[in-house]
Amino acid sequence: MASSAFASFTSALASVDEVMNAAPGPGRPRLGHTGAVVKGGLVHLTAALEGYVEAVFEEATRALWPAWTSGQYKSYFKSTVRRFNNAHEFNTNRLFFNLGMAWIVQQISWQHFPNASVVKLLGDTYRDRGAISHGSAVAKLTLPKLRVRRDLIERYARELDHQIAIEVAARTGNPAPW
């Protein structure tokens, strides 16, 4: 079972897919002119991941401290998640430190994709997104590479979701909240 944050994330990925599917074909950009499609897809992908990390942090907080008032949640989120700029490794780790989940990103890996590859994936994704935001060229990011990156980011989010559920269950003594 996945968190509601992950369900929203997979819905947001539909807009990434829509942008990527706008690349060459009848009535679409000419072959070789997919730069805007790749850039748009990457920006949508990073926005979706950032939104997911923020939402799953809020879900985990509510699962850890269900008795808090809405004012307590609002104050806590204002000082934590509302200051979250992007979902690269350092920021995600720093955000989840607030919940006592130290180095959460370092706990994420899967078969044939060790944690070093996860960290590189996030670093490359946010480096390229920064290059787009600041008007620099995106080094060697092509539509096929963006499609692979999209799938890897989805898998990363699924694994992160699972790890956070395990951490919340361990801290509360209750079954995993999702």
C-alpha positions in Angstrom: 0.0 0.0 0.0 1.2 3.5 -0.8 0.8 6.8 0.9 -1.8 9.3 -0.4 1.2 11.5 -1.2 2.6 8.8 -3.5 -0.8 8.4 -5.2 -0.8 12.2 -5.9 2.7 11.9 -7.2 1.8 9.2 -9.7 -1.0 11.5 -10.9 1.4 14.4 -11.2 3.7 12.1 -13.3 0.9 12.1 -15.9 1.7 15.7 -16.7 5.4 14.7 -17.2 4.3 11.9 -19.5 2.1 14.4 -21.4 5.0 16.8 -21.9 7.4 14.0 -23.0 4.8 12.6 -25.4 4.7 16.0 -27.2 8.1 15.1 -28.7 8.5 14.4 -32.4 5.6 13.2 -34.5 2.8 14.6 -36.6 1.7 18.0 -35.2 4.6 17.9 -32.7 8.0 19.6 -32.6 10.3 18.7 -35.5 12.9 16.1 -34.9 15.9 17.8 -33.3 13.8 20.4 -31.7 12.9 18.6 -28.6 14.9 20.7 -26.2 11.9 22.6 -24.9 10.1 19.2 -24.4 13.0 17.8 -22.4 13.4 20.9 -20.3 9.6 21.1 -19.7 9.5 17.4 -18.8 12.4 17.8 -16.3 10.9 20.8 -14.7 7.6 19.0 -14.3 9.4 15.9 -12.9 11.3 17.9 -10.3 8.2 19.8 -9.3 6.3 16.5 -8.9 9.0 15.0 -6.8 9.3 18.1 -4.6 5.5 18.1 -4.0 5.6 14.4 -3.2 8.4 14.8 -0.6 6.6 17.7 1.0 3.3 15.8 1.1 4.8 12.5 2.5 6.6 14.5 5.2 3.3 16.0 6.2 1.6 12.5 6.2 4.4 11.1 8.3 4.2 14.0 10.8 0.5 13.4 11.2 1.1 9.7 11.7 3.8 10.3 14.3 1.9 13.0 16.3 -1.8 12.4 15.6 -2.9 14.4 18.7 -1.5 17.7 17.5 -3.9 20.5 16.8 -4.2 22.0 13.3 -2.3 25.1 14.7 0.6 22.9 15.9 0.8 21.3 12.5 0.6 24.6 10.7 3.4 26.1 12.9 5.6 23.0 12.4 5.1 22.8 8.7 5.8 26.5 8.4 9.2 26.0 9.9 10.1 22.8 8.1 8.3 21.9 4.8 7.5 25.4 3.8 11.3 26.1 3.7 12.0 23.1 1.5 13.3 24.3 -1.8 13.9 21.1 -3.8 14.1 17.4 -3.3 17.7 16.7 -3.8 19.5 14.5 -1.4 20.7 17.0 1.1 17.4 18.9 1.4 15.4 15.6 1.7 17.7 14.3 4.4 17.6 17.7 6.3 13.8 17.7 6.1 13.4 14.2 7.5 15.9 14.8 10.2 13.1 16.9 11.8 11.2 13.6 12.2 14.1 11.7 13.6 14.6 9.9 10.3 18.3 10.5 9.9 19.9 10.0 6.5 16.6 8.7 5.0 17.9 9.0 1.4 20.9 6.8 2.3 18.5 4.0 3.1 17.1 3.9 -0.4 18.3 1.4 -3.0 16.9 -1.5 -5.0 18.2 -4.4 -7.0 20.9 -3.4 -9.4 20.6 0.3 -8.2 22.7 0.9 -5.1 22.4 4.0 -3.0 25.3 5.7 -4.7 23.2 5.5 -8.0 20.2 7.0 -6.2 22.3 9.9 -4.9 23.8 10.4 -8.4 20.3 10.3 -9.9 19.1 13.0 -7.6 22.2 15.1 -8.0 22.1 14.9 -11.8 18.4 15.7 -11.9 18.7 18.8 -9.7 21.9 19.9 -11.5 20.0 19.8 -14.8 17.0 21.5 -13.4 19.2 24.3 -12.0 20.8 24.7 -15.4 17.4 25.1 -16.9 16.3 27.6 -14.3 19.4 29.7 -14.8 19.5 29.6 -18.5 22.4 27.2 -19.0 22.5 24.3 -21.4 21.4 20.9 -20.1 24.3 18.6 -20.6 23.5 15.5 -22.6 19.9 15.2 -21.4 17.9 13.7 -24.3 14.3 12.6 -24.4 15.1 8.9 -24.0 17.3 9.7 -21.0 14.5 11.8 -19.5 12.1 8.9 -19.9 14.6 6.6 -18.0 15.1 9.3 -15.4 11.3 9.7 -14.9 11.0 5.9 -14.3 13.9 5.9 -11.9 12.5 8.9 -10.0 9.1 7.1 -9.7 10.9 4.0 -8.3 12.9 6.2 -5.9 9.7 7.8 -4.6 8.1 4.3 -4.2 11.1 3.1 -2.2 11.2 6.3 -0.1 7.5 5.9 0.6 8.1 2.4 1.8 11.0 3.3 4.0 9.1 6.2 5.6 6.2 3.8 6.4 8.6 1.4 8.1 10.2 4.2 10.1 6.8 5.6 11.2 5.6 2.1 12.2 8.8 1.5 14.2 8.4 4.8 16.1 4.7 4.5 16.8 4.5 0.7 17.4 1.5 0.6 15.1 1.2 -1.0 11.7 2.6 1.0 8.8 0.3 3.9 8.1 0.2 3.1 4.4 
